[in-house]
Amino acid sequence: MDVNTSKLAVTIGGRIRRERLARQWTLDRLAEAAGVSRRQVINVEQGEANPSIGTLLGLSDALGIGLPALVEPPSSQAVKITLAGEAATLWSGESGGHGRLLAGTQPPDVVELWDWRMFPGESHQSKAHQGGTHELLHVRSGTLTLTVAFESFELSQGDAISFTGDMPHSYANHGNEPTQFSLTVYEPQVGAAHGRKDTHE
C-alpha cells in the first residue's frame, strides 16, 4: 500500500473498531453480521489490509453506519465540501484506475456519490447490495460495459442508466480508451437487516 492508502486503511480500521466497541460487540459477532472472517475484521481494524468495497460495505452495513461514515466522521454541519484530490480511493485498478467516494449522507438512508476511472481491460465486480438499493450511472468519457445479473449494457460518452443494485453487477472497460463515469448509490435503511442493536446480547 502507498502512504495515502495506508493512512486511509488505518483511519477506516480505527472507525470500525470504535463502532464495534461502542456496541460491545465481539470480533466474531461483527464478522458473522458482516459475512466476513474474523481474521478479515482483525486485519481491517489494525489497518493492515486494503479491503475490497464489498468487505467495507458488509462491515458498515452490519454496524448500521453506512460506507461514507468509514471515510468521514459524522458531522452536524449542513454543508460538507470534499476538495479536489481529497476524496477517498476505495478501489484501485491494475492499470491505474480508481473508484473514489466523493461524498455521502448519513444513515438510515445513505446516498453515495462516486467518481470512477477505468483504463482498458479493467473491471470491478460488485456483489448484490441489500434490497431496495438503486444506482445511477453517467458515462462522462469513453465506453463502459455494465452487467446486471446476466444482462450486459454497452454505454458510450453521455449515456446514463439506472438499475437496482440488489443483484450482482459489474463495470468493465472493454474499449481502447480510458473511461470515466459518475455513480450514485442509494441504500435505504442501512443496518436494518441486523437490527442496528447497540448492545451486546
C-alpha positions as a printed NumPy array, in Angstrom:
array([[  0.   ,   0.   ,   0.   ],
       [  1.204,   3.529,  -0.708],
       [  1.236,   6.205,   2.006],
       [ -2.233,   7.584,   1.253],
       [ -3.772,   4.129,   1.005],
       [ -2.089,   3.093,   4.247],
       [ -3.375,   6.192,   6.078],
       [ -6.904,   5.557,   4.808],
       [ -6.722,   1.906,   5.895],
       [ -5.697,   2.963,   9.41 ],
       [ -8.488,   5.564,   9.551],
       [-11.13 ,   3.08 ,   8.402],
       [ -9.846,   0.408,  10.777],
       [ -9.97 ,   2.76 ,  13.741],
       [-13.546,   3.779,  12.999],
       [-14.712,   0.195,  12.607],
       [-13.089,  -0.742,  15.914],
       [-14.656,   2.235,  17.736],
       [-18.108,   1.443,  16.358],
       [-17.743,  -2.22 ,  17.298],
       [-16.591,  -1.47 ,  20.846],
       [-19.326,   1.135,  21.301],
       [-21.825,  -1.676,  20.684],
       [-19.877,  -4.074,  22.921],
       [-19.628,  -6.465,  20.002],
       [-17.02 ,  -9.183,  19.798],
       [-14.891,  -9.666,  16.696],
       [-16.83 , -12.852,  15.995],
       [-20.171, -11.095,  16.168],
       [-19.142,  -8.389,  13.714],
       [-17.601, -10.961,  11.393],
       [-20.797, -13.014,  11.381],
       [-23.046,  -9.988,  10.839],
       [-20.844,  -8.698,   8.01 ],
       [-20.359, -12.075,   6.348],
       [-16.573, -11.957,   6.566],
       [-13.969, -13.913,   8.513],
       [-12.746, -12.986,  11.982],
       [ -9.235, -12.625,  10.542],
       [-10.516, -10.097,   7.99 ],
       [-12.069,  -7.989,  10.751],
       [ -8.809,  -8.071,  12.725],
       [ -6.745,  -7.102,   9.69 ],
       [ -9.106,  -4.253,   8.78 ],
       [ -9.255,  -2.905,  12.338],
       [ -5.465,  -2.924,  12.572],
       [ -5.158,  -1.089,   9.27 ],
       [ -3.121,  -3.938,   7.818],
       [ -5.485,  -4.696,   4.951],
       [ -6.653,  -2.918,   1.823],
       [-10.209,  -4.285,   1.98 ],
       [-12.49 ,  -4.524,  -1.031],
       [-15.519,  -2.273,  -1.385],
       [-17.665,  -5.349,  -0.758],
       [-15.962,  -6.038,   2.571],
       [-16.333,  -2.405,   3.643],
       [-19.998,  -2.399,   2.643],
       [-20.59 ,  -5.543,   4.683],
       [-18.889,  -4.106,   7.759],
       [-20.557,  -0.693,   7.526],
       [-23.991,  -2.213,   6.947],
       [-23.55 ,  -4.624,   9.859],
       [-22.7  ,  -1.668,  12.099],
       [-25.585,   0.358,  10.678],
       [-23.435,   3.37 ,   9.812],
       [-23.082,   3.341,   6.02 ],
       [-19.931,   3.337,   3.913],
       [-19.376,   7.151,   3.95 ],
       [-19.052,   7.079,   7.751],
       [-15.968,   4.866,   7.453],
       [-14.226,   7.532,   5.396],
       [-15.514,  10.706,   7.04 ],
       [-16.701,  11.014,  10.651],
       [-20.337,  12.051,  11.205],
       [-20.797,  15.815,  11.006],
       [-23.562,  18.073,  12.25 ],
       [-22.663,  20.69 ,   9.642],
       [-25.267,  21.398,   6.978],
       [-22.545,  21.684,   4.317],
       [-19.555,  19.378,   3.798],
       [-17.088,  20.053,   0.991],
       [-14.682,  17.46 ,  -0.385],
       [-11.905,  19.373,  -2.098],
       [-10.321,  18.13 ,  -5.316],
       [ -7.793,  15.435,  -4.527],
       [ -9.182,  14.707,  -1.046],
       [-11.715,  12.003,  -1.937],
       [-11.067,   8.519,  -0.541],
       [ -9.89 ,   5.985,  -3.124],
       [-11.654,   2.734,  -2.231],
       [-10.928,   0.847,  -5.452],
       [ -7.711,   0.751,  -7.459],
       [ -7.383,  -0.923, -10.848],
       [ -4.391,  -2.898, -12.046],
       [ -3.606,  -0.273, -14.706],
       [ -4.08 ,   2.797, -12.51 ],
       [ -7.853,   3.203, -12.487],
       [ -9.692,   4.324,  -9.378],
       [-13.055,   4.428,  -7.641],
       [-13.303,   7.439,  -5.333],
       [-16.07 ,   8.156,  -2.843],
       [-16.642,  11.891,  -3.258],
       [-19.49 ,  12.463,  -0.826],
       [-22.154,  10.646,   1.146],
       [-25.038,  11.078,   3.552],
       [-25.597,   9.609,   6.999],
       [-27.899,   6.642,   7.775],
       [-30.53 ,   5.382,   7.749],
       [-30.958,   6.291,   4.053],
       [-27.452,   6.552,   2.62 ],
       [-26.61 ,   8.194,  -0.709],
       [-23.073,   7.881,  -2.104],
       [-21.51 ,   9.911,  -4.93 ],
       [-18.584,   8.224,  -6.698],
       [-16.039,   9.163,  -9.361],
       [-14.685,   6.232, -11.369],
       [-11.885,   5.997, -13.92 ],
       [-11.107,   2.722, -15.657],
       [ -8.338,   2.011, -18.097],
       [ -8.743,  -0.519, -20.932],
       [ -9.08 ,  -4.036, -19.571],
       [-10.025,  -3.008, -16.028],
       [-13.227,  -4.151, -14.348],
       [-14.921,  -4.239, -10.965],
       [-17.287,  -6.935,  -9.723],
       [-19.883,  -5.985,  -7.127],
       [-21.935,  -8.373,  -5.03 ],
       [-25.648,  -7.779,  -4.585],
       [-26.374,  -4.954,  -2.148],
       [-29.262,  -5.062,   0.287],
       [-32.82 ,  -4.924,  -1.02 ],
       [-34.02 ,  -1.536,  -2.208],
       [-30.58 ,  -0.327,  -3.318],
       [-30.573,   1.709,  -6.55 ],
       [-27.691,   3.003,  -8.653],
       [-27.483,   5.82 , -11.191],
       [-24.553,   5.907, -13.596],
       [-23.425,   8.547, -16.121],
       [-20.568,   7.947, -18.555],
       [-18.504,  11.127, -18.892],
       [-15.932,   9.791, -21.376],
       [-15.057,   6.559, -23.14 ],
       [-17.228,   3.457, -23.164],
       [-18.42 ,   1.18 , -20.37 ],
       [-19.937,  -2.28 , -20.205],
       [-22.377,  -2.614, -17.304],
       [-23.588,  -6.105, -16.469],
       [-26.571,  -6.519, -14.136],
       [-27.257, -10.15 , -13.249],
       [-26.896, -11.819, -16.672],
       [-27.675,  -8.85 , -18.918],
       [-24.992,  -6.523, -20.309],
       [-25.382,  -2.93 , -21.481],
       [-22.923,  -1.052, -23.679],
       [-22.72 ,   2.619, -22.723],
       [-20.949,   5.472, -24.514],
       [-19.988,   9.032, -23.563],
       [-23.055,  10.925, -22.368],
       [-25.167,   7.812, -21.74 ],
       [-26.865,   7.31 , -18.381],
       [-28.526,   4.3  , -16.798],
       [-30.405,   3.444, -13.606],
       [-30.664,  -0.034, -12.117],
       [-31.363,  -1.925,  -8.916],
       [-28.233,  -2.824,  -7.005],
       [-29.693,  -5.794,  -5.125],
       [-28.279,  -8.275,  -7.643],
       [-24.682,  -8.964,  -8.716],
       [-23.36 ,  -6.373, -11.159],
       [-20.091,  -5.282, -12.704],
       [-18.461,  -2.396, -14.548],
       [-15.831,  -3.004, -17.235],
       [-13.852,  -1.07 , -19.808],
       [-13.562,  -3.251, -22.917],
       [-12.637,  -0.281, -25.109],
       [ -9.32 ,   1.177, -26.182],
       [ -9.544,   4.454, -24.263],
       [ -9.883,   5.334, -20.563],
       [-13.426,   5.515, -19.237],
       [-14.72 ,   7.985, -16.672],
       [-18.131,   7.741, -15.075],
       [-20.068,   9.146, -12.149],
       [-22.006,   6.761,  -9.923],
       [-24.669,   7.485,  -7.319],
       [-25.753,   4.711,  -4.96 ],
       [-28.902,   4.916,  -2.827],
       [-29.06 ,   2.369,   0.   ],
       [-32.17 ,   2.656,   2.2  ],
       [-32.396,   1.663,   5.847],
       [-28.718,   0.82 ,   6.278],
       [-28.221,  -1.68 ,   9.072],
       [-31.899,  -2.621,   9.299],
       [-31.125,  -6.221,   8.358],
       [-29.062,  -6.528,  11.54 ],
       [-31.482,  -4.662,  13.764],
       [-28.926,  -1.904,  14.464],
       [-28.638,  -3.13 ,  18.039],
       [-26.098,  -1.193,  20.035],
       [-25.567,  -3.503,  22.967],
       [-24.193,  -6.99 ,  23.384],
       [-26.818,  -9.739,  23.508]])
